[in-house]
Amino acid sequence: MEKVDILGLLPEQLEAEITAMGAPKFRAKQIFRWLHVRRVFDFAEMTDLSKQFQSELSGRFYINMPKIAQTLASCADDTVKYLCRLSDGNLVETVRMVYHHGVTACISTQVGCKMGCTFCASAPLGFIRNLTPGEMLGQIYAADAGRPEAERISGAVLMGIGEPLDNYDNVMQFLRLLSCPEGRNLSLRHVSLSTCGIVPHIYRLAEEDFPLTLSVSLHAAEDTRRSELMPVNRRYPLSELLKACSDYFKKTGRRVTFEYAVIAGQNDTPEMARLLGERLRPLFPKQRPHVNLIPVNPVKGTGYAAGSAAKFQKLLERQGINATVRRTLGEDIEAACGQLRRNTIENAGL
Ligand code: SAH
């Protein structure tokens, strides 16, 4: 029988596995606590279980914790970036960011990405595989290792490598685990899921009843330019995407926010600001649309340069759009998605 990744099981699923092994239910509770509260990732260290049971557990399960292959701490702020090595040797990135309201992790959801956005560091490396729920949770636990409970991660953004809605079921299971009261018990109000716009899965997500923030990477307000920057737009053009955002709001009462990487000469013109206003203003009745601006992080080989987020912010404000310029944390440690993995792979000649 193939071993099961125990970190990816919800309490009721673990209980079903444990009782099927002939052990009493309360053992499942003990194990869940060791893993998700005490953060012990070795059956041999679960001291209230008999040696015999510990070895039965290692025969049936594995604990799929990513190993930290490299740590980069920013000199400018408290941001730390981790290069995590998964059990099959693949690498993903996780960032730990300290804000005044808590500690947020930026986690990866896939090894690589299929979406091919032309400004992104991960696109040229292609897609390798989906991350499992345990591997997503493992990034958070790895980034918490060695820190006191008070400093544990209390929020997450799914903005690392990969497209979360292209790994839908695993991401949903991860969110259930993260918010499970017996485990980390993290409120999904402190979670943002960022998508390039896979429309049918936005509708599925609306049905889940999660209080998370859905964030859509927009980057342009007309189809030709958006399709150049984001090939996914050819499949799900802006009219369908924005209709899905408006329907998401109707269903959940939660306004969708937008990400916008400002690229000089590509998407930062007054005309683009006008189009954005025209398209976003009608979306959420009585609420102004919100756009997070970030100067594009120039990635080698893309030929894009950062535009002025402050200037574009002014243009958007005139259009009735709330625009914030995202504070760039950890600039000195390649904290932008995918660049550390890419450089590591390229330097190793892989
Ligand atoms: N696939 C998801 C989430 C991962 S990327 C998505 O597309 O939303 C997280 C965010 O970083 C997205 O808004 C993405 O468009 C943006 N991004 C990717 N490369 C970037 C770069 N070089 N500079 C600025 N933002 C970038």
Boltz pocket constraint, residues with backbone or C-beta under 6 A from the ligand:
constraints:
  - pocket:
      binder: B
      contacts: [[A, 117], [A, 119], [A, 120], [A, 121], [A, 158], [A, 159], [A, 160], [A, 161], [A, 162], [A, 163], [A, 164], [A, 194], [A, 195], [A, 196], [A, 197], [A, 215], [A, 216], [A, 217], [A, 259], [A, 260], [A, 261], [A, 294], [A, 295], [A, 296], [A, 297], [A, 298], [A, 299], [A, 336], [A, 337]]
      max_distance: 6.0
